[in-house]
């Protein structure tokens, strides 16, 4: 089966104007997935049905995701200890699966208090490094308001 990242890479390579693809990888499995996908990656390789399926998935994803963080982790390490990508992941999961209570539970279980959004000291170091140009400090306030029931 093709991973979500594999589908994304296939979509990029399907465009004839693309000659180089840079992919952020964090574990060896990412590298292996990218290499296997690259073997078949070329312009015009997606079928019409695959293009339509990707378009539908993209629109559904866009309607549900509130923070378009790619988990590249360029914002890390946070000087204050906030696990920024994981805060955004848990926040997005609340909307992706329409389950606020579960998102709050997993937020409190998987993130120790010092790694939660409320620990942000608003230094801005993360925003300088973010390739998505996210307003991380403001978004972390949103995460705290929605998920941190201890606040």
Buried (B, 14 or more C-beta within 10 A) or exposed (E): EBBEBBBBBBBBBBEEEEEEEEBEBEEEEBEEBBEEBBEEBEEEEBEEEBEEEBEEEEEEEEEBBBBEBEEBBBBEEBEBBBBBBBBBBBBBBBBBEEEEEEBBBBBBEEBEEEBBBBBBEEEEBBBEEBEEEBEBBEBBBBBBEBBBEEE
